[in-house]
Amino acid sequence: MNRLYIDGKIASEPVFKMESGEVPHLTFWLGVRHKTRSGETRFEYYRVSAWHRTALWAQDRLRRGQFVSVAGYLTQRTVQRAEEKLHCAEIVVEQFQLLNALGKAKETPVQENPSVNDAA
């Protein structure tokens, strides 16, 4: 099972694009803070990518500095830089949830796959 849940602060302004074939795509960097075993606070940044309906939902709601919870999966892609290939991991989001500064939900989350009841 490849399932990921992570909370953090949006560290860059989200970038919305329409990819080839008119597919909505949104990307940004998510800053995550956690403590190590030795008690040190560590900051890490992850590239986040959302597609289709999830990207459309996030386009109007997400801004730099907001706290957000994401659910999705981890994927890896290869990027060609000069003469070397780099392997980059990124989070593909299927569900967002806006959080307040205390980590509590502010808004109902959106899911990538709408239920049968949403088809109407």
Secondary structure, 3 states (H helix, E strand, C coil): CCCEEEEEEECCCCEEEEECCCEEEEEEEEEEEEECCCCCEEEEEEEEEEEHHHHHHHHHHCCCCCEEEEEEEEEEEEEEECCEEEEEEEEEEEEEEEECCCCCECCCCEECCCCHHHHC
